[in-house]
Structure formats: C-alpha cells, structure tokens
Amino acid sequence: MARWQMLLAEFDLVYVSQKAVKGSVIADFLANRALEDYEPVKFEFPNEDLMTIYTIEEEEAPKDEIWKMNFDGTSNAVGYRIGAVLVSPEGNHYPFTSRLTFECTNNMVEYEACIMGIRAAIERKIKILEVFGDSALVIYQLRGEWMTRDSKLVEYKNLVMDLIKRFEEITFSYLPREENQMADALATLASMFKVNNQACMMPIQMSIREIPAHYCNIEEEDEEDGFPWYYDILQYVKYRTYPTEATENDKRTLRRLTMGYVLDGDVLYKKGKDQILLRCVDKVEANKILEEVHEGICGTHANGFTMAKQIMRFGYYWSTMEGDCISFARKCHKCQIHGDKIHVPPSQLHVMTAPWPFSMWGIDVIGAISPKASNGHRFILVAIDYFTKWVEAVSYASITKGVVCRFLRKEIICRYGTPGKNHHR
C-alpha cells in the first residue's frame, strides 16, 4: 500500500474515507464485472501439482490393498488428546484414541496422533497407506516441502521417517478440518463417527501415554528385535561391525557411543562419571534389580531418582534407568497408599523417658523480651525435668556462658543433684 501511495502521489489524488458500504452496491458491482472463468477463493492454498496427481489417481481403479488413515490432535485447557482411524478397502473403520499426560505443544500433539496411526498400520502389516491430516505444518514437513526448525519436532519427524520405511508406498495429504471429522471426534472424545451401513465399527482401543513417542524404551526395543538395548554397541566393540541398515550418521553416532563402554570377556561395562565400571543389563535383569532395590529385603521404597543412584552404586546400568525407576516407583502399591502421608514416620516411634526424677533436664532460652522488665532483664532461662515436668526459670539481662554455668550450679545441681543428661534446645 505504501508503494502504491508513492506511485500515485504525482496525480494529486485526494483520499476520502468511506463511511458505509451497502451490500446491494457490492452485489451490483460484482454482477457488472463477472468473469466467465471465476473460481472461488481457497484460503488453504493447496499444492496445485498435488491436486492434479490426486485427480488422476481417482480415475484409476482402486486397489484392494490400499488403506487410509486419518489423524488429529487436540490441545486445550482440558488436556492433550489424540485420535486416529484406519479405513480398510472394504470401508471398515478401526479407531484409536489416547490421552497424553505430559506437556506438549499443538504441533507435538499432531505428530503424536500421526505416529499412533502409523504404528497401528504397522501392527496390521499394511504395506500401502494414504495418510490424511488437517495440520498443514505436519503434512508438508513429512513430505519434505517445509523445513523442520523447531527442536521439539525434529525427533518426531525422524521417528516418522524411520517408521515409513516399513511400507511399500505411503503418501501424506492435507485434508481440511471439515472433512476430518472422524479423527477430530476421536481426539475430543465425541460421538461424531460417520460410518456406512455396510461397514462395521470396531471397539475403540484407549490407552494412556506417559512418555513421548520418540522416547526410547528398552522393553519396546527388546520386544521388537529380540536383542538387548546394548547389542549394537557390543557387536561394534567386540567385532567392529555395524548394523545392516545403518547409515553414515548412524555409524558415526555408534562410534561416539562406544567410547564410554568397556568389554571384559563377554560382559559389557559402562564407564561412570567417576570412571567406575557399571555392568550393562538387559530388560529381564533390570526388572529384577528394580524390584529388589525398591521393595526387596533392604528396599526403602525410595523415589525414582534415589533408586537410580542406588542402582549405579551397586554397579548396574541400562540406558533408560532413571525413567524406569520413576515409572516403577509410581506404580508401587505401597508407595501409593503411604505416599500422601508425608508427615508419618516410616516406622513406629518409641518415646524415650527418663528412668527417675531429676535425671534428665531440658534447657531452653526465652527472649529477647520487649519491652524490658523493670530490672532490665530481657531473657528467661528455663529448665524442665522430663520425668516430673518440674520447671525452674530465672530471668537475666543477657545470656552468656557464665550465666548458664551459674544457673546450672545454683538452680539444678545444688537443689536436685547432678543430672544424668541435659537436653539443650
């Protein structure tokens, strides 16, 4: 607008602000200047090449093995929820929904929903998948058209790139929110499913996520390939071999990780910060260690961080030790029962009493008292017998070592004898 104003300044134009514009005037103006090739304005700005390719594919005969997946995420004051639905070639719908219990942004929620749907497709051994979502940022980043600059989303994108390698063909397409009602309904836990009469709706599988999708879990890793988490490190340290599908970046990362490990025979050790060797354990051994340290014979039902430090002092290590300790402590039944009673001692208290009168005294000082007494005294030295609760109190202008010794000699020892124990507060 500023450039137009500079170009039109030579014509000595006068700008008059319009007070009101009637709808009929605008309608007449558009009717007089109608265009034959007029098209409605599309605010989403879709990719024209993608629209062309999609139109050509619609004309071809659909393949029976093509599945579709819609995903959506919701982030509001109520919480973080994600939803995804798989649509089979026959029209059957398989919905999935989860609630996220960790803090995340709107884009992170969309990535979580996409990853949940892709993993569900992998479990069903789907080879050709069409992914639809109403988040333009996620879709165009996964297609490689937009760069991923946010550090929180880089790990999510890398995880999706690893998951899509298991498909023969996968495409990502943007879908307006109005056409993505089913996934949106799953994310908001609303009953808005639209299903044909011939299709059947499968039961909803609902779960609770406590960690991000890109978080490395030793249980999932062991169940996936049957090897412990340190298998690749052990193979490189022992035989100098890399995984079969490792890239140059993966090989460089593996070489950097192995610098902190030592092999002794067939046992792999991790170098601690103080250069103490910690034996690497697998999932089975890690579960036994967690149970023994937390609720074993010498278990103290400590929190997750204290458990992790104790395990390292015992000489054991695994990659997700701290997170597993926190999760194990949260699931402990006894910790849940006694967790809220923070002021209750862990064991029964035994009151210690004096065996006879005037054998144990408790001494305390009261003051400074303001205003002063008439004789200028501001402090009161008090001694209480634990057995009889007898009180001896004397006021002083100041409390010094000589004053305390004189008080004990005159008021306690000369009257009641030498006490067995004094308790100073």
C-alpha positions as CSV (number, residue, x, y, z in Angstrom):
1,M,0.0,0.0,0.0
2,A,2.8,2.4,0.8
3,R,4.4,1.7,-2.6
4,W,1.1,2.4,-4.4
5,Q,0.7,5.6,-2.5
6,M,4.2,6.8,-3.6
7,L,3.4,6.0,-7.3
8,L,0.0,7.7,-7.2
9,A,1.3,10.8,-5.4
10,E,2.1,12.6,-8.7
11,F,-1.5,12.7,-9.7
12,D,-2.5,14.8,-6.7
13,L,-5.2,12.4,-5.5
14,V,-7.3,13.1,-2.5
15,Y,-8.2,10.2,-0.2
16,V,-11.7,10.2,1.2
17,S,-12.6,7.6,3.9
18,Q,-15.8,5.6,3.1
19,K,-18.3,5.9,5.9
20,A,-20.6,3.0,4.9
21,V,-20.9,0.5,2.0
22,K,-24.3,-1.2,1.4
23,G,-24.5,-4.8,0.4
24,S,-26.5,-4.1,-2.7
25,V,-23.8,-1.8,-4.0
26,I,-21.2,-4.6,-3.8
27,A,-23.6,-7.1,-5.4
28,D,-24.2,-4.8,-8.3
29,F,-20.5,-4.1,-8.7
30,L,-19.7,-7.9,-8.9
31,A,-22.7,-8.6,-11.2
32,N,-21.5,-6.0,-13.7
33,R,-17.9,-7.3,-13.7
34,A,-18.5,-11.1,-13.5
35,L,-15.8,-13.3,-15.1
36,E,-16.6,-16.4,-17.0
37,D,-13.7,-18.4,-15.6
38,Y,-14.4,-17.2,-12.0
39,E,-13.3,-19.6,-9.2
40,P,-14.0,-19.4,-5.5
41,V,-11.1,-18.3,-3.3
42,K,-9.4,-21.1,-1.5
43,F,-7.7,-19.9,1.7
44,E,-5.8,-23.2,2.3
45,F,-3.6,-22.5,-0.7
46,P,-3.2,-26.2,-1.7
47,N,-0.4,-27.5,-3.9
48,E,-1.7,-27.4,-7.5
49,D,0.6,-30.3,-8.5
50,L,-0.8,-32.5,-5.8
51,M,-4.4,-31.7,-6.7
52,T,-3.6,-32.8,-10.3
53,I,-2.0,-36.0,-9.2
54,Y,-4.8,-36.8,-6.8
55,T,-7.4,-36.3,-9.6
56,I,-5.6,-38.7,-11.9
57,E,-5.4,-41.3,-9.2
58,E,-9.1,-41.0,-8.6
59,E,-9.8,-42.0,-12.2
60,E,-7.8,-45.2,-11.8
61,A,-9.4,-48.3,-10.4
62,P,-8.8,-48.5,-6.6
63,K,-6.5,-51.3,-5.4
64,D,-7.8,-53.7,-2.7
65,E,-4.6,-53.3,-0.6
66,I,-4.8,-49.6,-0.2
67,W,-5.6,-48.4,3.3
68,K,-6.4,-44.9,4.5
69,M,-5.5,-43.3,7.8
70,N,-6.8,-40.0,9.3
71,F,-5.3,-38.4,12.4
72,D,-5.9,-35.4,14.5
73,G,-4.9,-34.0,17.9
74,T,-6.5,-31.7,20.4
75,S,-4.6,-29.4,22.8
76,N,-6.7,-27.2,25.2
77,A,-7.2,-26.5,28.9
78,V,-8.9,-29.8,29.4
79,G,-5.8,-31.8,28.3
80,Y,-4.0,-33.3,25.4
81,R,-5.8,-36.0,23.3
82,I,-5.0,-37.7,20.0
83,G,-7.1,-39.7,17.7
84,A,-6.5,-41.8,14.5
85,V,-8.7,-44.0,12.4
86,L,-7.7,-46.7,9.9
87,V,-10.1,-47.3,6.9
88,S,-9.8,-50.7,5.2
89,P,-10.5,-51.1,1.4
90,E,-13.9,-52.6,2.4
91,G,-14.9,-49.5,4.4
92,N,-14.4,-50.8,7.9
93,H,-13.1,-48.3,10.4
94,Y,-10.6,-49.0,13.2
95,P,-10.5,-46.0,15.6
96,F,-7.8,-45.4,18.1
97,T,-7.6,-42.7,20.8
98,S,-5.2,-41.9,23.6
99,R,-4.7,-39.3,26.3
100,L,-1.3,-37.6,26.8
101,T,-0.2,-36.9,30.3
102,F,2.9,-34.9,29.5
103,E,3.2,-31.3,28.4
104,C,3.3,-30.7,24.7
105,T,2.5,-28.1,22.0
106,N,-0.2,-28.3,19.3
107,N,2.3,-29.5,16.7
108,M,3.6,-32.2,19.0
109,V,0.1,-33.4,19.6
110,E,-0.4,-33.7,15.8
111,Y,2.8,-35.7,15.5
112,E,1.8,-38.0,18.3
113,A,-1.6,-38.7,16.6
114,C,0.2,-39.4,13.3
115,I,2.7,-41.8,14.9
116,M,-0.1,-43.6,16.7
117,G,-1.9,-44.3,13.5
118,I,1.2,-45.3,11.6
119,R,2.2,-47.8,14.3
120,A,-1.3,-49.2,14.2
121,A,-0.9,-49.7,10.5
122,I,2.4,-51.5,11.0
123,E,0.9,-53.9,13.5
124,R,-1.7,-54.9,10.9
125,K,1.1,-55.4,8.3
126,I,-0.3,-52.8,5.9
127,K,2.0,-52.1,3.0
128,I,0.3,-49.3,1.1
129,L,-1.1,-46.4,3.2
130,E,-2.6,-43.0,2.5
131,V,-2.3,-40.6,5.4
132,F,-4.6,-37.6,5.7
133,G,-4.4,-34.8,8.3
134,D,-5.7,-31.3,8.9
135,S,-2.3,-30.0,10.1
136,A,-0.6,-28.3,7.2
137,L,2.7,-28.0,9.1
138,V,3.0,-31.7,9.9
139,I,1.9,-32.9,6.4
140,Y,4.3,-30.6,4.5
141,Q,7.2,-31.3,6.8
142,L,6.7,-35.1,6.3
143,R,6.5,-34.6,2.5
144,G,9.8,-32.6,2.6
145,E,8.3,-29.4,1.3
146,W,8.8,-27.4,4.6
147,M,11.9,-27.5,6.8
148,T,11.6,-28.6,10.4
149,R,13.3,-25.9,12.5
150,D,11.7,-26.5,15.9
151,S,14.0,-28.7,18.0
152,K,10.9,-30.3,19.7
153,L,9.6,-31.6,16.3
154,V,12.9,-32.8,14.8
155,E,12.9,-36.1,16.8
156,Y,9.2,-36.7,15.9
157,K,10.0,-36.2,12.2
158,N,13.0,-38.6,12.4
159,L,10.8,-41.2,14.1
160,V,8.2,-41.0,11.3
161,M,10.9,-41.2,8.7
162,D,12.1,-44.5,10.3
163,L,8.5,-45.9,10.5
164,I,7.6,-45.2,6.9
165,K,10.5,-47.4,5.7
166,R,8.3,-50.4,6.6
167,F,5.7,-49.5,4.0
168,E,6.0,-50.2,0.2
169,E,4.2,-47.0,-0.5
170,I,2.9,-44.2,1.7
171,T,1.6,-40.7,0.9
172,F,0.7,-37.7,3.0
173,S,-2.1,-35.4,2.0
174,Y,-3.6,-32.3,3.6
175,L,-7.3,-32.5,4.5
176,P,-9.4,-29.6,5.6
177,R,-10.8,-29.8,9.2
178,E,-14.4,-30.0,7.9
179,E,-13.5,-33.3,6.1
180,N,-11.6,-34.8,9.0
181,Q,-14.5,-35.0,11.5
182,M,-13.9,-38.6,12.5
183,A,-10.3,-38.2,13.7
184,D,-11.3,-34.9,15.3
185,A,-14.2,-36.6,17.1
186,L,-11.8,-39.3,18.5
187,A,-9.4,-36.6,19.7
188,T,-12.2,-34.7,21.5
189,L,-13.9,-38.0,22.7
190,A,-17.1,-37.1,21.0
191,S,-19.5,-39.4,19.2
192,M,-19.3,-38.0,15.7
193,F,-18.4,-41.1,13.7
194,K,-19.8,-41.4,10.2
195,V,-19.9,-45.0,9.0
196,N,-21.7,-46.6,6.1
197,N,-24.3,-49.2,6.8
198,Q,-22.2,-51.9,5.3
199,A,-19.2,-51.1,7.3
200,C,-18.7,-52.1,10.9
201,M,-17.2,-50.1,13.7
202,M,-14.5,-51.9,15.8
203,P,-14.1,-51.3,19.5
204,I,-12.1,-48.2,20.5
205,Q,-8.7,-49.1,22.0
206,M,-7.9,-46.4,24.6
207,S,-4.6,-46.1,26.3
208,I,-2.6,-43.5,28.4
209,R,0.7,-42.3,27.2
210,E,3.3,-41.2,29.9
211,I,6.3,-40.5,27.6
212,P,6.7,-39.0,24.1
213,A,6.6,-41.3,21.2
214,H,10.3,-40.8,20.3
215,Y,11.4,-41.8,23.8
216,C,13.5,-44.9,23.7
217,N,12.0,-47.7,25.8
218,I,14.1,-50.8,26.4
219,E,11.0,-53.0,26.7
220,E,9.7,-52.0,23.3
221,E,13.2,-52.3,21.8
222,D,13.7,-55.8,23.2
223,E,10.3,-57.0,22.1
224,E,10.9,-55.6,18.6
225,D,14.1,-57.3,17.6
226,G,14.8,-59.8,20.5
227,F,18.2,-58.2,21.4
228,P,19.1,-56.1,24.4
229,W,19.5,-52.4,24.1
230,Y,23.3,-52.6,24.0
231,Y,23.5,-55.3,21.3
232,D,24.8,-52.9,18.6
233,I,27.4,-51.4,20.9
234,L,28.5,-54.9,22.0
235,Q,28.9,-56.0,18.4
236,Y,30.9,-52.9,17.4
237,V,33.2,-53.1,20.5
238,K,33.8,-56.9,20.0
239,Y,33.8,-57.3,16.3
240,R,33.9,-53.8,14.9
241,T,30.7,-54.4,12.9
242,Y,27.8,-52.1,12.2
243,P,24.1,-52.9,11.9
244,T,23.0,-53.9,8.4
245,E,20.8,-50.9,7.7
246,A,23.0,-48.3,9.5
247,T,23.6,-45.0,7.6
248,E,26.8,-43.0,7.8
249,N,25.3,-40.8,10.5
250,D,24.3,-43.9,12.5
251,K,27.8,-45.3,12.2
252,R,29.3,-42.1,13.4
253,T,26.9,-42.0,16.4
254,L,27.7,-45.6,17.2
255,R,31.4,-44.9,17.3
256,R,30.9,-42.0,19.6
257,L,28.7,-44.0,22.0
258,T,31.2,-46.9,22.2
259,M,33.8,-44.5,23.7
260,G,32.1,-44.8,27.0
261,Y,31.9,-48.6,27.1
262,V,34.5,-51.3,28.0
263,L,34.3,-55.0,27.1
264,D,35.7,-57.6,29.6
265,G,35.3,-61.0,28.1
266,D,31.6,-61.2,27.0
267,V,30.4,-58.7,29.6
268,L,29.9,-55.0,28.6
269,Y,30.5,-52.3,31.1
270,K,29.6,-48.6,31.1
271,K,32.1,-46.0,32.3
272,G,30.6,-43.8,35.0
273,K,31.4,-40.2,35.7
274,D,34.0,-41.3,38.3
275,Q,35.4,-43.9,35.9
276,I,33.8,-46.7,37.8
277,L,32.7,-49.6,35.5
278,L,28.9,-50.4,35.6
279,R,27.7,-53.7,34.2
280,C,25.1,-53.3,31.4
281,V,22.0,-55.4,32.0
282,D,19.0,-56.3,29.8
283,K,15.3,-55.9,30.4
284,V,14.9,-59.1,32.5
285,E,17.8,-58.3,34.8
286,A,16.7,-54.6,35.0
287,N,13.2,-55.6,36.2
288,K,14.7,-57.9,38.9
289,I,17.0,-55.1,40.1
290,L,14.2,-52.6,40.3
291,E,12.1,-55.0,42.4
292,E,15.0,-55.8,44.8
293,V,16.2,-52.2,45.2
294,H,12.7,-50.8,45.7
295,E,10.9,-53.4,47.8
296,G,13.4,-56.1,48.5
297,I,14.9,-57.2,51.8
298,C,16.9,-53.9,52.0
299,G,14.4,-51.9,50.0
300,T,13.4,-48.5,51.3
301,H,10.6,-47.7,48.8
302,A,12.7,-44.7,47.6
303,N,11.7,-42.4,44.8
304,G,12.8,-42.8,41.2
305,F,15.9,-40.6,41.3
306,T,17.2,-42.1,44.6
307,M,16.6,-45.6,43.2
308,A,18.7,-44.8,40.1
309,K,21.6,-43.5,42.2
310,Q,21.4,-46.7,44.4
311,I,21.5,-49.0,41.4
312,M,24.5,-47.2,40.0
313,R,26.3,-47.5,43.4
314,F,25.5,-51.3,43.2
315,G,27.3,-51.4,39.8
316,Y,24.5,-51.8,37.2
317,Y,23.4,-49.6,34.3
318,W,21.0,-49.5,31.4
319,S,20.0,-46.7,29.0
320,T,16.6,-45.8,30.4
321,M,17.4,-46.5,34.1
322,E,16.2,-43.2,35.5
323,G,12.9,-43.2,33.6
324,D,12.2,-46.8,34.5
325,C,12.9,-46.1,38.2
326,I,10.4,-43.2,38.2
327,S,7.8,-45.3,36.5
328,F,8.3,-48.3,38.8
329,A,8.1,-46.1,41.9
330,R,4.8,-44.5,40.7
331,K,3.2,-48.0,40.1
332,C,4.2,-49.3,43.6
333,H,1.1,-50.2,45.6
334,K,2.6,-49.5,49.0
335,C,4.0,-46.1,47.8
336,Q,0.6,-45.1,46.6
337,I,-1.0,-46.0,49.9
338,H,1.5,-44.2,52.1
339,G,2.6,-41.6,49.6
340,D,0.2,-38.8,50.8
341,K,1.1,-39.3,54.5
342,I,4.3,-37.3,54.2
343,H,4.5,-36.5,57.9
344,V,4.0,-40.1,59.1
345,P,7.3,-41.8,60.1
346,P,8.3,-44.9,58.2
347,S,8.4,-47.0,61.5
348,Q,6.7,-46.8,64.9
349,L,8.0,-44.2,67.2
350,H,9.3,-45.2,70.7
351,V,9.1,-42.5,73.3
352,M,12.3,-42.1,75.3
353,T,11.5,-41.2,79.0
354,A,13.8,-40.5,82.0
355,P,14.2,-43.5,84.3
356,W,13.8,-41.4,87.6
357,P,13.0,-37.9,88.7
358,F,15.5,-35.0,88.0
359,S,17.9,-37.2,85.9
360,M,17.2,-35.5,82.6
361,W,16.6,-31.8,82.1
362,G,15.6,-29.8,79.0
363,I,17.1,-26.3,78.9
364,D,15.8,-23.5,76.7
365,V,16.1,-19.7,76.4
366,I,13.1,-17.4,76.0
367,G,13.7,-13.9,74.6
368,A,14.7,-11.3,73.9
369,I,11.6,-9.8,75.5
370,S,10.4,-6.3,74.6
371,P,9.9,-4.1,76.5
372,K,12.5,-4.9,79.2
373,A,11.5,-5.7,82.8
374,S,11.9,-3.1,85.5
375,N,15.2,-4.5,86.4
376,G,16.5,-4.5,82.8
377,H,16.2,-8.3,82.2
378,R,15.3,-9.4,78.7
379,F,15.9,-13.2,78.7
380,I,14.5,-16.1,80.7
381,L,16.5,-19.3,81.2
382,V,14.1,-22.3,81.6
383,A,14.9,-25.9,82.7
384,I,12.2,-28.6,82.7
385,D,12.5,-32.1,84.2
386,Y,11.5,-34.8,81.8
387,F,10.0,-37.1,84.4
388,T,8.1,-34.8,86.8
389,K,7.8,-31.8,84.4
390,W,9.2,-29.6,87.2
391,V,10.1,-26.1,85.9
392,E,13.0,-23.9,87.0
393,A,13.1,-20.4,85.4
394,V,15.3,-17.4,86.1
395,S,15.4,-14.0,84.2
396,Y,18.7,-12.4,83.2
397,A,19.8,-9.2,81.4
398,S,21.9,-11.3,79.0
399,I,22.7,-15.0,78.4
400,T,26.4,-15.8,78.5
401,K,28.4,-18.9,79.3
402,G,29.0,-17.8,82.8
403,V,25.3,-17.1,83.4
404,V,24.3,-20.6,82.2
405,C,27.0,-22.3,84.4
406,R,25.9,-20.3,87.4
407,F,22.2,-21.3,86.7
408,L,23.0,-25.0,86.4
409,R,25.1,-25.0,89.6
410,K,22.7,-22.9,91.8
411,E,19.3,-23.9,90.5
412,I,19.8,-27.5,89.4
413,I,22.9,-29.2,90.9
414,C,22.7,-27.6,94.4
415,R,19.0,-28.4,94.6
416,Y,18.4,-31.7,92.8
417,G,21.8,-33.2,92.3
418,T,23.9,-33.8,89.2
419,P,21.6,-34.7,86.3
420,G,22.3,-37.7,84.1
421,K,21.7,-35.9,80.9
422,N,20.8,-32.4,79.7
423,H,18.8,-31.7,76.6
424,H,19.6,-28.3,75.1
425,R,17.2,-26.7,72.5
